[in-house]
């Protein structure tokens, strides 16, 4: 078995990921809770910039590093068909 035969490689996929990261890095941060409810699914990142001891170690080393990255799915997405 050749391991490289089982690894997905795609320049278009790499470009898509680069564009998504660029979008997230350049999107302005908003305070929580948001004024308006988000609609739809997508990827989100939470950042922290306070002095709460549990997050201070992360924030003090790199304030541009999110403390959490997650995804939101559309209603009904998790239901079996």
SVG drawing of the C-alpha trace seen along z (x, -y; Angstrom):
<svg xmlns="http://www.w3.org/2000/svg" viewBox="-36 -45 40 47">
<polyline fill="none" stroke="black" stroke-width="0.4" points="0.0,0.0 1.2,-3.5 0.0,-6.0 0.0,-8.8 -2.7,-6.9 -5.1,-7.5 -4.5,-11.3 -6.8,-13.7 -4.9,-16.5 -6.5,-19.3 -5.1,-22.7 -8.7,-24.1 -9.4,-22.8 -6.3,-24.4 -7.3,-27.7 -10.8,-27.5 -9.4,-27.0 -6.9,-29.9 -9.8,-32.1 -11.9,-31.0 -9.1,-31.7 -8.4,-35.1 -12.1,-36.0 -12.2,-35.0 -9.0,-36.9 -10.2,-40.0 -13.8,-40.0 -14.3,-42.6 -14.8,-41.2 -18.1,-41.9 -19.1,-41.9 -21.3,-39.1 -24.2,-38.8 -24.6,-40.0 -27.2,-42.7 -28.8,-40.6 -29.3,-36.9 -27.2,-35.1 -29.1,-33.1 -27.9,-29.9 -25.0,-27.7 -21.3,-28.4 -18.0,-28.5 -17.4,-30.8 -14.5,-31.7 -14.7,-33.2 -11.9,-35.5 -11.2,-36.7 -9.6,-39.9 -10.3,-40.2 -8.4,-39.3 -10.2,-36.0 -7.4,-33.8 -8.4,-30.7 -8.1,-32.6 -5.4,-35.1 -2.6,-32.6 -4.0,-32.3 -4.7,-36.0 -1.4,-37.2 0.6,-35.0 -1.5,-35.8 -4.6,-38.0 -5.4,-37.0 -5.8,-33.3 -9.4,-32.2 -10.2,-30.4 -12.9,-28.4 -13.7,-27.6 -16.9,-25.8 -19.6,-25.4 -23.3,-26.0 -25.6,-23.8 -29.0,-24.5 -32.1,-23.3 -32.8,-19.7 -29.3,-19.0 -28.6,-16.4 -31.9,-14.5 -31.8,-11.2 -33.5,-11.0"/>
</svg>
